[in-house]
Amino acid sequence: MFKKKLQKFDHKTLIKCLQAEDELQQELFQLARQIKEEVFGKKIWFRGIIEFSNICQNNCFYCGIRKGNKKLERFKVSKEEILDCLKFIDKANYGSVVYQSGELISEIFKKYLLEIVKTTHKKYPQLGITVSCGEQDFNFLKKLKQAGAIRYLLRIETSNPELYANLHPEKMSWEKRFGCLKSLQKLDYQVGTGVMVGLPGQTIEDLIRDLKFFVDNKFDMFGIGPYVIHKDTPLGKDAKIQNWWQENKEKNFNIFLNFLAILRILLPNVNIAAATACDVFDSSGRIKVLQVAGNVIMPSVTPKDCRDKYLLYQNKPNIDEGADKSFKCILNKIKKAGLEPVFGEQGNSPFYYKHN
Ligand code: SAM
């Protein structure tokens, strides 16, 4: 069996498993599923995600809401609308809320975010609050924690600083992003990170490095998704990259699923979310992730009229539906897949409690 070899980071086995297809892939999935079920059973926890602003100061070469995308209409969800979203989350009995946005470090933005976290915690103290608003300074992260946030999600995007440099403008630094993850750990957040799988220029060695990075740095939760091209970004405008992406998207999605299965085998008790981007490749993409490795789903609660403006990548699914439809759709699929939706529980990472 390859379990021990994977746990020992045996290089050949990692390469074989990352590229697995057919029978070997089924074997890998079976092992990951078994390990996941030993910790979580068939349970799936819900987080309602509110993508509350697409205003961003950054210019990541892959991202549709980058500052340089002048075609995009920008929005910020009002406090009243946020209260409506929270009412929905309460009614649906999701155990947690995620506040996500583009990255801004202005005082106005920080004040707004702090206020919505404070209000949420006061009105719904039982709700687990996750924030995912990019790189923020230590003092502000501390204030957010004191206001009631318990988790923070900041994807490192890739563990390879050189690849990171190829995908971001010079003024964005891998070291600074990593430093921010360390600050979050110092502040005792449940810390989530992740990468995109299938990035242009990313190698199998990079993915192995990502897995090692995840294990070595003791993260509590993961948001990992496939890279999806967006035509109004520097990567998406490059004809060579466009062709490469089209030709390799299925193969890369397969590698992505294998990557998550290996991650689950390496880290049995972390939280792994099924990213929305999975449904771009296959309308059951998120369910496939939940059947193999994931234990968390984050249905969108973003107001309907903002959804088509929070486009990180092309062909984002479900942008024409409201929170109710997003909920019913995914709930049906989860039940049909034989998984067990959990309501009214925060679904915190068991790994966090173990190392704290
Ligand atoms: N601003 C926050 C941050 O930097 O963490 C959160 C929002 S950011 C848009 C959320 C995530 O979207 C990024 O960490 C990135 O991994 C993902 N993303 C951006 N563009 C993408 C693309 N073209 N395909 C797949 N994922 C993408």
Residues whose N, C-alpha, C, O or C-beta is under 5 A from the ligand:
A	BS01	SAM	Y62 C63 G64 S101 G102 E103 S132 C133 G134 L153 L154 R155 M196 P226 Y227 V228 I229 H230 A277 L312 Y313
